[in-house]
Amino acid sequence: MPTDLTARAFWITGRCQGVLREQTLPNRGPGEVLVRALVGAVSRGTESLVFHGRVPPEEWTRMRAPFQEGSFPWPVKYGYSVVGIVEEGPTELLGRRIFALHPHQDRFVLPLNAVHHVPDSVPDDRAALAASMETAVNALWDATPRLGDRIVVIGAGVIGSCVARLAQSLAGVQVTLVDRNPDRAGLADAFGVSFALPEAAPEDADLVIHASGHPEGLSLALRIAGFEATIVELSWYGTTMVPLRLGDAFHSRRLVLRSSQVSTLSASQRARWTHSRRLALALELLRDPAFDQLITGRSHFRDLPSIMAEVTAPTSPTIVQLVDYS
């Protein structure tokens, strides 16, 4: 049936420039739902690189977000974290809260298999962290931590913090969250893990997970990893070159440097898991109220063009910036 509805979407139109554009929604077909957005989240990682025009041309195809419109570098409608409510669709879904990987937009039409039920005990704001939690889940699958490991997570942003919180639930582990911002010590304490500045990071770690987004953080990971330890690299640098001192103890300590990226299921799980099952797990893990500590900024959708540059700046203190559609 025709919707005759319009929606507003955030488009990146140039380096550090964005506008809201109105567009007509497609007619909802069988097996689709109309969703009204409630709250979304801005990614301080990949989305920042897109906004600043730092996606390498050779990655333009692979880095397309679900339901993205336009093409890199711009104009492009990008983003991948929104919680909404079903306004039209199957009777059993009407009025239900869902999470979707969709760009910043106040209404949209999606196929049924692209919307994911939000558990009743997970509030809207926390559910907006689902994409970050899914990345953290995949990272730990790639990292294969073991009971009793000394785990160091470098970078107390949203991904690193989620990884640290999940890792500390393993029996006997010692988790240290490392960040150059001393104010993140309170976050580590709330998550039940230790905190250290880079110069005081514990050495001889069994497992190091790097999520700071800075090349210096990866260099630190190589320095503190113990003999035959694994370093999992979560940061994506876009067009930034990353120099590493592999002439030091990298070879003599037989270190393993492993990449992790959420678009592909971890090799250890992909035979049995799907992307939908992994996202459902991420939403279930967000029942933990401790993750509310990660929400440090909030703005209205109409203000996104004016605040996006500040939120995505490297010096921004924001961990997670929510986008309110109400």
C-alpha positions as CSV (number, residue, x, y, z in Angstrom):
1,M,0.0,0.0,0.0
2,P,1.3,3.5,-0.8
3,T,2.8,5.3,2.2
4,D,2.8,8.8,0.8
5,L,5.3,9.5,3.6
6,T,8.4,11.6,3.6
7,A,11.5,11.2,5.8
8,R,14.5,13.3,6.7
9,A,17.9,11.7,6.5
10,F,21.4,13.0,7.3
11,W,23.7,13.2,4.3
12,I,27.5,13.8,4.3
13,T,28.0,16.3,1.5
14,G,31.7,17.1,1.9
15,R,34.6,16.8,4.3
16,C,33.1,17.5,7.7
17,Q,29.9,18.8,6.1
18,G,26.4,17.4,6.4
19,V,22.8,18.3,5.8
20,L,19.3,17.0,6.5
21,R,17.5,16.1,3.3
22,E,13.9,15.2,2.8
23,Q,13.0,12.1,0.7
24,T,9.9,10.2,-0.2
25,L,9.8,6.7,1.4
26,P,9.3,3.7,-1.0
27,N,6.0,1.9,-0.7
28,R,6.0,-0.8,1.9
29,G,5.8,-4.2,0.2
30,P,5.0,-7.7,1.6
31,G,7.6,-8.8,4.1
32,E,8.6,-5.2,5.0
33,V,7.9,-2.9,7.9
34,L,7.7,0.9,8.3
35,V,9.9,2.0,11.3
36,R,9.8,5.3,13.1
37,A,13.2,6.1,14.7
38,L,13.4,6.7,18.4
39,V,17.2,7.0,19.1
40,G,20.4,6.4,17.3
41,A,24.1,6.5,18.0
42,V,27.0,8.1,16.2
43,S,30.1,5.9,15.6
44,R,33.3,7.6,16.8
45,G,35.3,5.1,14.7
46,T,34.3,4.2,11.1
47,E,31.6,6.9,10.9
48,S,34.2,9.5,11.9
49,L,36.5,8.4,9.1
50,V,33.6,8.6,6.6
51,F,32.7,12.1,7.8
52,H,36.3,13.3,7.5
53,G,36.7,11.7,4.1
54,R,39.3,9.2,5.1
55,V,38.0,6.0,3.5
56,P,40.6,4.7,1.1
57,P,39.2,4.4,-2.5
58,E,40.1,0.7,-2.6
59,E,37.7,0.2,0.4
60,W,34.8,2.1,-1.0
61,T,32.9,-1.0,-1.9
62,R,33.7,-3.1,1.1
63,M,32.9,-0.3,3.6
64,R,29.3,0.4,2.4
65,A,26.9,0.3,5.3
66,P,23.6,-1.6,5.2
67,F,21.0,0.5,3.3
68,Q,23.6,3.2,2.5
69,E,22.6,5.6,-0.3
70,G,25.1,7.6,-2.3
71,S,28.8,6.7,-2.8
72,F,32.1,7.5,-1.1
73,P,33.5,9.9,-0.6
74,W,30.2,12.0,-0.8
75,P,27.4,12.7,-1.0
76,V,26.6,9.7,1.1
77,K,23.9,8.7,3.6
78,Y,25.8,6.7,6.3
79,G,25.4,5.3,9.8
80,Y,24.5,2.0,11.3
81,S,22.8,2.2,14.7
82,V,19.1,3.1,15.3
83,V,16.4,1.9,17.6
84,G,12.9,2.4,16.4
85,I,9.3,1.3,16.7
86,V,7.3,-0.5,14.0
87,E,4.4,1.6,12.7
88,E,3.3,-0.6,9.8
89,G,3.8,-4.3,9.2
90,P,2.7,-7.7,10.4
91,T,0.2,-7.4,13.3
92,E,2.6,-9.2,15.7
93,L,5.2,-6.5,15.2
94,L,3.1,-3.4,15.4
95,G,4.3,-1.1,18.3
96,R,7.3,-3.4,18.9
97,R,10.8,-1.9,19.5
98,I,13.5,-2.9,17.0
99,F,17.2,-2.3,16.4
100,A,18.4,-1.8,12.8
101,L,21.7,-1.2,11.0
102,H,20.5,1.9,9.1
103,P,21.8,5.4,8.4
104,H,20.6,8.4,10.4
105,Q,16.9,8.8,9.3
106,D,13.7,9.5,11.1
107,R,11.5,7.0,9.2
108,F,12.4,4.1,6.9
109,V,11.2,0.9,5.3
110,L,13.1,-2.3,5.8
111,P,12.7,-6.0,5.1
112,L,11.6,-8.1,8.1
113,N,15.0,-9.9,8.3
114,A,16.8,-6.5,8.8
115,V,15.0,-5.6,12.0
116,H,15.9,-7.2,15.4
117,H,13.7,-7.4,18.5
118,V,14.9,-5.3,21.5
119,P,14.5,-7.2,24.8
120,D,11.9,-5.6,27.1
121,S,14.6,-5.1,29.8
122,V,16.9,-3.1,27.5
123,P,16.0,0.6,27.4
124,D,16.1,2.5,24.1
125,D,19.4,4.4,24.9
126,R,21.3,1.2,25.8
127,A,19.9,-0.7,22.8
128,A,21.5,1.9,20.5
129,L,24.9,0.5,21.5
130,A,24.1,-2.9,19.8
131,A,26.3,-2.3,16.8
132,S,29.3,-1.6,19.1
133,M,28.5,-4.6,21.3
134,E,28.3,-6.8,18.3
135,T,31.8,-5.6,17.3
136,A,33.1,-6.4,20.8
137,V,31.5,-9.9,20.7
138,N,33.2,-10.7,17.4
139,A,36.5,-9.3,18.7
140,L,36.5,-11.7,21.7
141,W,35.6,-14.6,19.4
142,D,38.7,-13.7,17.4
143,A,40.8,-13.2,20.5
144,T,39.9,-16.5,22.1
145,P,40.7,-15.5,25.7
146,R,41.4,-18.3,28.2
147,L,40.6,-18.7,31.8
148,G,43.1,-16.9,34.0
149,D,44.5,-14.7,31.2
150,R,46.1,-11.4,31.8
151,I,44.2,-9.3,29.3
152,V,45.0,-5.7,28.4
153,V,42.6,-3.6,26.4
154,I,44.1,-0.4,25.0
155,G,41.5,2.3,24.3
156,A,38.6,3.1,26.6
157,G,36.2,4.1,23.8
158,V,33.0,2.3,23.3
159,I,34.5,-0.8,21.6
160,G,37.4,-1.2,24.0
161,S,35.2,-0.6,27.0
162,C,32.6,-3.2,25.8
163,V,35.4,-5.7,25.3
164,A,36.8,-5.1,28.7
165,R,33.4,-5.5,30.4
166,L,32.7,-8.8,28.6
167,A,36.2,-10.1,29.2
168,Q,36.1,-9.6,32.9
169,S,33.2,-12.1,33.2
170,L,35.7,-14.9,32.4
171,A,36.9,-16.9,35.5
172,G,40.3,-15.9,36.9
173,V,41.1,-13.2,34.3
174,Q,42.9,-10.0,35.1
175,V,41.6,-7.2,32.8
176,T,43.3,-3.8,32.5
177,L,41.8,-1.0,30.5
178,V,44.4,1.4,29.2
179,D,43.7,4.9,28.1
180,R,45.7,8.2,27.9
181,N,42.7,10.1,29.4
182,P,42.9,9.7,33.2
183,D,39.2,10.5,33.5
184,R,38.4,7.0,32.1
185,A,39.6,5.4,35.4
186,G,36.1,5.9,36.7
187,L,34.6,4.0,33.8
188,A,37.1,1.1,34.3
189,D,36.1,1.0,38.0
190,A,32.4,0.9,37.1
191,F,33.1,-2.0,34.7
192,G,35.0,-3.9,37.4
193,V,38.4,-3.8,35.7
194,S,41.8,-2.2,36.5
195,F,42.9,1.0,34.8
196,A,46.3,2.3,33.7
197,L,47.7,5.2,31.7
198,P,49.9,4.1,28.7
199,E,53.2,4.6,30.6
200,A,52.0,2.3,33.4
201,A,50.4,-0.4,31.3
202,P,51.1,-3.9,32.6
203,E,53.6,-5.9,30.7
204,D,53.9,-9.6,29.8
205,A,50.2,-9.8,28.9
206,D,48.7,-13.0,27.6
207,L,46.3,-11.2,25.3
208,V,46.3,-7.5,24.2
209,I,43.3,-6.1,22.4
210,H,43.9,-2.7,20.7
211,A,41.0,-0.4,20.1
212,S,42.4,3.1,20.6
213,G,42.3,4.1,16.9
214,H,45.9,5.6,17.3
215,P,49.1,4.0,15.9
216,E,50.8,4.7,19.2
217,G,48.3,2.4,20.9
218,L,49.3,-0.5,18.6
219,S,53.0,0.2,19.2
220,L,52.2,-0.1,23.0
221,A,50.4,-3.4,22.4
222,L,53.5,-4.8,20.7
223,R,55.7,-3.7,23.6
224,I,53.6,-5.1,26.5
225,A,52.6,-8.4,24.9
226,G,54.2,-11.5,26.5
227,F,56.0,-14.4,24.8
228,E,53.8,-16.0,22.1
229,A,51.0,-13.7,23.1
230,T,48.2,-12.6,20.7
231,I,47.5,-8.9,19.8
232,V,44.0,-8.3,18.3
233,E,43.8,-5.1,16.2
234,L,40.3,-3.6,16.2
235,S,41.2,-0.1,15.1
236,W,40.7,0.9,11.5
237,Y,42.8,3.7,10.3
238,G,41.4,4.6,6.9
239,T,44.0,6.5,5.0
240,T,46.4,7.0,7.9
241,M,49.7,5.2,7.6
242,V,50.7,3.1,10.7
243,P,54.5,2.7,11.3
244,L,55.5,-0.2,13.5
245,R,58.8,-1.2,15.1
246,L,58.8,-4.9,14.0
247,G,62.6,-5.0,14.4
248,D,62.4,-5.0,18.2
249,A,61.1,-8.1,20.0
250,F,58.2,-8.9,17.7
251,H,60.0,-11.9,16.2
252,S,61.9,-13.1,19.3
253,R,58.8,-13.1,21.3
254,R,56.9,-14.9,18.5
255,L,54.0,-12.5,18.7
256,V,50.7,-13.0,16.8
257,L,49.1,-9.9,15.3
258,R,45.5,-10.6,14.3
259,S,42.9,-8.3,12.7
260,S,39.2,-8.3,13.7
261,Q,36.4,-6.8,11.7
262,V,32.7,-7.1,12.4
263,S,31.5,-7.4,8.8
264,T,32.7,-11.1,8.8
265,L,31.8,-13.6,11.5
266,S,34.8,-14.9,13.4
267,A,36.2,-18.1,11.8
268,S,35.7,-20.0,15.0
269,Q,31.9,-19.3,14.9
270,R,30.8,-18.9,11.4
271,A,29.9,-22.6,10.8
272,R,27.1,-22.2,13.4
273,W,26.3,-18.5,13.8
274,T,24.6,-16.0,11.5
275,H,24.9,-12.2,11.7
276,S,21.3,-12.1,13.0
277,R,22.1,-14.6,15.8
278,R,25.2,-12.5,16.8
279,L,23.2,-9.3,16.9
280,A,20.6,-10.9,19.0
281,L,23.3,-11.9,21.5
282,A,24.6,-8.3,21.5
283,L,21.2,-7.1,22.4
284,E,20.8,-9.6,25.2
285,L,24.2,-8.6,26.6
286,L,23.0,-5.1,26.9
287,R,20.7,-6.1,29.7
288,D,23.7,-5.1,31.8
289,P,23.0,-1.6,33.2
290,A,26.8,-0.9,33.5
291,F,26.8,-0.1,29.8
292,D,24.9,3.1,30.5
293,Q,28.2,4.5,31.6
294,L,29.3,4.7,27.9
295,I,26.6,7.2,27.0
296,T,28.2,10.6,27.5
297,G,26.5,12.9,24.9
298,R,23.1,13.5,23.4
299,S,21.7,15.8,20.8
300,H,18.5,16.0,18.7
301,F,18.5,14.7,15.1
302,R,17.8,18.1,13.7
303,D,21.1,19.3,15.2
304,L,23.2,16.6,13.7
305,P,24.6,18.7,10.9
306,S,25.9,21.3,13.4
307,I,27.3,19.0,16.0
308,M,28.8,16.1,13.9
309,A,32.2,17.8,13.4
310,E,32.6,18.3,17.1
311,V,31.4,14.8,18.1
312,T,33.8,13.1,15.6
313,A,36.8,15.3,16.2
314,P,39.9,13.3,17.5
315,T,39.9,15.5,20.6
316,S,36.3,15.0,21.5
317,P,35.8,13.6,25.1
318,T,32.5,11.9,23.9
319,I,32.4,8.1,24.2
320,V,28.9,7.5,22.7
321,Q,26.8,10.4,21.3
322,L,23.1,9.5,21.1
323,V,20.8,11.0,18.5
324,D,17.3,11.7,19.8
325,Y,14.4,11.6,17.2
326,S,11.6,12.4,19.6
